[in-house]
Amino acid sequence: MKSFILLSLISIFSAQAFAATTLEKAFAGVTEKSPACFARAYDKRHLAAHPKQSVRQIKVKLKVMSFEGIPRPLPIIALQVLRKGENRTWTNNINCQDYGQGVICGVECDGGSVSVLKRDRATLVLKNNGVLLYGGCGAQDADTIFLEGKKGGDDLFALPQVSPEICADISDERH
């Protein structure tokens, strides 16, 4: 019984910590000339311990971009993954917005989404709700994957902040 109560309290406090993330907090300090980069490469040992995970490397660039006719820059996540058994990276640039008590970044044309659960100076916690990569509206099937947010697999990513140069190879092209 004590274990149940302890686990319940941990879950409540964890949910409260994640619920505090807003667009303003997630993109704090990010400008058009100064993006924030978060990345992680998973070694063979980690992947063996998490057989449902298909992502072996992930990079996330938080940035803002200006567009003609839009009065202020838009917050965008540039997401890049490399999956097990592949040498090709998959990317997408996804618009973000406040959603309830969190931040959601959604791909147009029902291409799924990711959520920013936490952002501080050292870490980004990203929840994959199922997201379309390297595709979008009108893309060919061969040029598109849907990265499922499988529980215990590709659903949650805790990424350390790294130098912006690490994310320099992520395309700014919007799909």
C-alpha positions, 0 to 999 in steps of 0.5 A, a space after each residue: 500500500 505504501 508503494 502504491 501511495 508513493 508511486 501515486 504521489 510521484 506521478 502527480 508531482 511529475 505531471 504537475 512539473 510537465 504541465 507547467 511548460 508553455 510556449 514562452 518557456 519552451 522557446 525562451 531565449 530562442 531567436 531567428 539567429 539563435 536556435 536551441 539544439 537538443 540531441 541524443 544518440 543511443 548506443 547498442 546497449 540502450 537499443 538492446 534494452 529498449 527493443 521497441 525503440 526504432 530511433 537510434 539518433 534524434 536531434 531537435 532544433 527549437 527555432 523561430 521563423 518569419 513568414 511574409 504576411 505573418 506579423 511575428 515569427 512562428 515557433 517551430 521544432 525542426 525534428 530529425 531522426 535516424 532509425 535502426 538499420 537505416 542510413 537515411 535521416 528523416 526530418 520535418 519542421 513543425 509549427 508549435 502552439 500552446 495547447 491546454 497546459 502544454 505545448 503541442 507541435 503539429 504537422 499539417 494535413 493530419 500528420 501527427 504531432 509531438 509535445 514539449 513536456 519540459 524545457 530547461 537550460 539543460 534538457 528537453 523532454 519530447 513526447 511523440 504522439 505519432 508524427 509524419 517525417 520527411 513528408 507532409 501535404 502531397 509527399 510521395 509515400 516513399 519519401 514519408 514515414 510515420 514515426 509511431 509513439 509506441 509506449 516503451 519505444 519511440 514515445 518519450 525522448 529526454 534530450 540534453 542541450 548541445 551546441 547549435 552546430 550539432 543541429 546545423 544539418 537539419 533542413 529548414 524546408 517545411 514539408 
